[in-house]
Amino acid sequence: MPGFLERDPQRMPLNWLVGLTGRRLSQYWEQAVARSTALSQTALLALTAIDEREGRTHREVAESCWVRPATLTPVIDALEADGLLTRQRDTVDRRVVRLRITSVGRAALGDAWRGVRAEFRRIDPGASPAEEALIRKYLLTILSGLNEREGGCDHSG
């Protein structure tokens, strides 16, 4: 019977293989971002979140990036200093600050994602829609189980 210390991925228990693949994929993601852009991973995700929905608040962007707002603050400060985004007070509620990507930020974001996608094309075997649906269902079931066991997901990456 295969064990968790099995060196042969063909013989590993499926949950161990998923975990190993997740760790290796995370490492590859870090390297792909570093090779593709001067943006940090968090900066890339923050700009992406802002680009997807212009005018998000700091807290909304942090939730989208699965990080704490305090973790995001220096990233947003740096992106603003580099001219990649702006902070604007909400016209209705002046206490609320909205984040907006600039044209320079949008160009940097496009360049970064083109590079990251090229890196991932090197390792992604592709999946048919049916395979993708099955894999997604399996992974979401695991994620749901983890969230239930840990009392829910708090986006505190």
C-alpha positions in Angstrom: 0.0 0.0 0.0 1.4 3.4 -1.0 2.3 5.7 1.9 2.7 9.5 2.3 6.5 9.2 2.0 6.2 7.5 -1.4 8.7 8.9 -3.8 7.0 7.8 -6.9 4.2 10.3 -7.7 2.4 7.5 -9.6 1.9 5.6 -6.3 1.3 8.5 -4.0 -2.2 8.8 -2.3 -4.2 11.3 -4.4 -4.4 13.9 -1.6 -0.7 13.9 -1.1 -0.2 14.3 -4.9 -2.6 17.2 -4.9 -0.6 18.8 -2.0 2.8 18.2 -3.7 1.5 19.6 -7.0 0.1 22.7 -5.2 3.4 23.4 -3.5 5.4 22.9 -6.7 2.9 25.0 -8.7 3.1 27.8 -6.0 6.9 27.8 -6.4 6.6 27.9 -10.2 4.1 30.8 -9.9 6.6 32.8 -7.8 9.4 32.1 -10.3 7.2 32.9 -13.3 6.1 36.2 -11.9 9.8 37.1 -11.0 10.9 36.2 -14.5 8.1 38.1 -16.2 7.8 41.4 -14.4 9.2 43.7 -11.8 5.9 43.6 -10.0 5.6 41.5 -6.9 3.1 38.7 -6.8 0.8 40.7 -4.5 1.2 43.8 -6.7 0.3 41.8 -9.8 -2.8 40.4 -8.1 -3.8 43.8 -6.7 -3.6 45.5 -10.1 -5.5 42.7 -11.6 -8.3 43.0 -9.0 -8.5 46.8 -9.6 -8.5 46.4 -13.3 -11.3 43.8 -13.1 -13.4 46.1 -11.1 -12.4 49.7 -11.1 -12.9 51.7 -7.9 -12.6 48.8 -5.4 -11.7 49.8 -1.9 -8.5 48.7 -0.2 -10.3 46.1 1.8 -12.0 44.7 -1.3 -8.7 44.4 -3.1 -7.2 42.7 -0.1 -10.0 40.1 0.0 -9.6 39.5 -3.7 -5.9 38.9 -3.2 -6.5 36.7 -0.1 -4.3 38.9 2.0 -4.9 41.1 5.1 -5.4 44.8 4.4 -2.3 45.6 6.4 -0.3 43.4 4.1 -1.6 45.2 1.1 -0.9 48.8 2.3 2.8 49.0 1.4 2.0 47.3 -2.0 -0.6 49.9 -2.8 1.7 52.7 -1.6 4.4 51.5 -4.0 2.0 51.1 -6.9 0.8 54.6 -6.3 4.3 56.0 -6.1 5.2 54.2 -9.4 2.2 55.8 -11.1 0.4 52.5 -11.6 -2.7 53.3 -9.6 -4.4 56.3 -8.0 -6.4 56.7 -4.8 -9.6 58.7 -5.1 -12.1 59.7 -2.4 -15.6 58.5 -3.0 -17.8 61.3 -4.0 -20.7 60.1 -1.8 -18.8 59.0 1.3 -15.6 60.9 1.7 -14.3 58.3 4.2 -14.1 55.7 1.4 -11.0 55.6 -0.8 -11.4 54.0 -4.2 -8.4 52.5 -6.1 -8.1 53.1 -9.9 -5.5 51.7 -12.3 -3.7 54.2 -14.5 -2.9 53.7 -18.2 0.7 53.1 -17.2 -0.5 50.5 -14.7 -2.8 48.8 -17.3 0.2 48.6 -19.7 2.4 47.1 -17.0 -0.3 44.6 -16.0 -0.8 43.5 -19.6 3.0 43.0 -20.1 3.2 41.1 -16.8 0.3 38.7 -17.6 1.7 38.0 -21.1 4.9 36.9 -19.6 3.3 34.8 -16.8 1.0 33.1 -19.3 4.0 32.3 -21.6 5.7 30.7 -18.6 2.7 28.6 -17.8 2.2 27.5 -21.4 5.5 25.6 -20.9 4.0 23.3 -18.2 0.2 23.3 -18.7 -0.9 20.2 -20.6 -4.4 21.6 -21.1 -7.6 20.0 -20.1 -10.8 19.3 -21.9 -13.9 21.0 -20.5 -15.0 17.7 -19.0 -11.6 17.1 -17.4 -11.5 20.7 -16.1 -15.0 20.4 -14.6 -14.0 17.1 -12.8 -10.7 18.5 -11.5 -12.4 21.8 -10.4 -15.1 19.9 -8.6 -12.6 17.7 -6.7 -10.4 20.7 -5.7 -13.4 22.8 -4.6 -14.6 19.9 -2.5 -11.3 19.7 -0.7 -11.2 23.5 -0.3 -14.8 23.5 1.1 -13.8 20.7 3.5 -10.8 22.7 4.7 -12.9 25.9 5.1 -15.5 24.0 7.1 -12.8 22.4 9.3 -11.1 25.7 9.9 -14.2 27.7 10.4 -14.4 29.3 7.0 -12.1 31.2 4.8 -11.1 34.6 6.1 -8.9 35.7 3.2 -6.0 36.2 5.5 -3.3 34.7 3.3 
